[in-house]
Amino acid sequence: MNGKEIYQAWMNAWNEDISILHDITDEDCTVHQARTDGKDSGSAKGIKALKDVVESAKYYFENVNMSLVVQPIEEGNYVSARWNFEGIYNGNMEGAKAEKGKLVSFDGTDIFRIEKGKIKDYWVSSDVMDFMNQLEVF
């Protein structure tokens, strides 16, 4: 798989079947992410690290849909894309004052470093301020 195909599989992991991550993740994959839940993103590697990104984000939402804002751009061992996350808030976030059932939508950017057809490093940057404002955390 090339980088663009790997990125499409990543989107499918969000929207359809998380098990696809087994096919595209290096066992030593490192996630580089500033987290709002206090977890250290460097504490897990490989499939566990990428599954945690998806599962922890989806924990607060129903009917999650990830879509591309900017199609994947591939250069050398790197692929990057801009995405939009949309979901229905389920009321489970401590400190959030938003009503259960609120539609939340925010954007972010992913960068993958691909090695031997697998994701070796993952950097994610998302609009956390927009996300938190929609959930009325501030």
N, C-alpha and C positions, 0 to 999 in steps of 0.2 A: 504494500500500500504506500502511496505517496502521502505527503503531508496534508494535502487537501482532502484526500480520502479518509485519513485518520481523523481530521477535524470533523468531517461529516459523521463519522462513527461516534465521536464525542457528543455531538448534538443528538444523535440517536440514543445515546446512553441517558441523556436527560429526558427525552420525550417518549421513548419507547421501551428500551430494555437495557438496564444498567449492566447486565452480564457481558455486553460487548466489550466492556473495559478489560476483560481478561485477554482479549485478542490484541489490544493496542497499547498495553501498559508494560513498561519495563519493570522488572522486579525491584529495581533500585530507584524508581521514579521519585523525585523530590518535588513537593508542592511548595511554592514560594508565595505566601499569601498573608496579608495582614488580616487577622480574624477579629470579629466582634464578639465571639463567644468565649474568649479567654484561652482557647486551645492553642498550643504551639504547633504551627503547621509543619515544623520539622520533626515532630515526634513520631510520625508514621511515614512509611515508604511504600512504594509500589501500588498495587491495586487497592490496598486498604486506604492509602492517602487520597487517591482519586475518588473512591467510593464515598469517603467521608465528606469531600467537597459537595458532591451531589446530594447525599442523604441529609447532611446538616442544613443545607439551603432549603430542601424540600420539606423538612420537618415542620416549618411554620406555614406551609401553603398547601392548598388543594388545586387541582387542575393546572399544574405548572406547564408552561409552554416556553421553550427557548427557541428564539428565532434569530436569524442572522440579519444584522444591520449593514455590515460590510462583509462581503464574501472573503473567504480565506486568501491570504497573501502568503506565498511560499518563496523562500529564498534560502538556498543551501539546506542546512539541517533545521531551519526554523519555519514555523507556520504561525500566522497570527490572524485573528478575526475579531470583529466587533459584534456583540450580541445584545439581545434584549431578553430580559427575564420578565415573565408575567405570571401571576398566580393570585389565587383568592386566599386572603389571610384567614387562618383558622383560629386566631385568638390565643395562641400558645406562647407568645413572646413576653417574657417578664419585662415590665416597664412600658410596654407599648399601650397606648390609649386608643388606638384605632379600633373601630368596630369589627367584630368577626364578620367575614363575608366581603370585606373591602377588596377591590381589585387593586393590586400593586404592580407597578411596572418600572423597571430601571435598566440601565445599560451598563455594559462593561466590556473589557478587552482581555483576550487570552493570548498568550504566547506559549508555544510548545517548542521544545528542542527535541528533535526526533533522532534516535540512534537505532540503527538496524531495524527500521520499520516499527518502532515502538516509542511511546512518549517517555523520555528520560527526565525532562524537567518541565515544570508547568508554572508559569507566572500568571496570576490573575489580578486585574485591577478593576474594581467596580465602583459605581457611584453610590457609596454607602450613605453619604449625607442625604441624597435624594430618597433612598430606601428608608432610612430612619425617620425622615420628615413625613413620609407617607404613612408610616406606622405610628406617628405622633409620639416618638420616643423623646424628642426634644421639646 
